[in-house]
Amino acid sequence: MRDIAVFSGSAHPELAEEICANLGVPLLPVEIDRFANDCLQVQLQANCRERDVFLIQPLVKPVQENLVELLLMLDAARGASAGRITVVMPHYSYARSDKKDAPRISIGGRLVADLMVTAGANRVLTMTLHSPQVHGFFSVPVDHLHALRELAQYFRQYDLSETTVVSPDLGNAKEAAHFARLLGAKVAAGAKQRFADDRVEITSVIGEIAGRDIIVLDDEIARGSTVLELLGRLREMGARSIRVACTHGLFADGALKRIGGQEDVLEIVCTNTVPVPAEERTEKLRILSIAPALAEAMRRIHNGESVSSLFEPN
């Protein structure tokens, strides 16, 4: 592809390499140095002048380090006279900070969006935002992909005739309903109340559960407290089998082993929007690649083609 330049920060270089392999372009080098005073310096080591530049960087742990890296890459590309700069952010962690639900707190999702645009972003390509309204925090075009097609293709290997897709809460029920339609399954949702980052209560599940094969679908799993709480309700309601699926497998603080350690959980399926360290993986984990979808979206952005057609039923 002519006039395209793809760079990656240090957050998830393996995904960046896979995206470039699908695009048929090289991943261009970036030099990141740290001064004695702990400040970072970023140099893009390839020509950017009048080129279509893509910067790949999910916001994953350490989030603040990776965010500053991204901002410096944006500034470097803008200073190098890039024709257009697109941030490819498979996971936007600050999307969880999307509202003022307590006095005197910041809305990080909007602030970080402003920072990226100020630093030079002309466009953002992201996947499965925690809340759809975060899309509106950006003053530049946003292409918001989801991984439902990839997840659906994986689960179609099973007999889905007695399957119910369960959303842990009503906020994710729309995505769960879409996923259920792709599978030809029924849908259910939990009534959840959150008391703290690691303490939730699901009082009931609305939908048909007894004797059904359950696929729990969430946008991301961090500490896993919501999923573990939901599993308790599903057992009480007589679920026949349980599988867990999400787009962003963050699996913080041993969540993967806690969920995988549940005997009635047959498998845990996520995508590679964020890296999952090899030493934390379990035999129940299945990781699907979203690199082909991101690469196709990047190709369409570069060629001025429709990205929304990627959402057509499959």
Disulfide bonds with the S-S distance in Angstrom:
none
